[in-house]
Amino acid sequence: MEVNWISISSLIAVVAFTVYQVFTKKVKERQNDYDKVGDGLIQRLELMVNTLTAENEKFRKEFALLQEKFAVLQKEHEVIKEILQGRDKDTVKFRDEGMKAFEVVKHVNDLTVKTHAKTLEIISLLKPIK
């Protein structure tokens, strides 16, 4: 029995070519599957980025609004603190005017005491004249 090397080598070449074709087809199918999964993942990520960007912008606006409100509240707090501590200009003016009024009242009281003493002295001097 004679071996026909040409037929065997042709058969081996055909089998190798077929295996190569099947392997290449499977690799291409798997690559297509990976590409589809990758494309789906990219689309999901793009959607997430767009959603997060929109939320981020919303939160930035809200943060800016809260900063403005905080500044207003802080200013109001300072005004109320000055009023309660008596350091605002109206309270200081009122206190100064009150102190001046007390000084006037004290001076009037001193004059009243002196006048009373002089009146009593005059009365005591007038009693012997009767």
Secondary structure as UniProt FT lines:
FT   HELIX           5..85
FT   HELIX           89..126
FT   HELIX           127..129
//
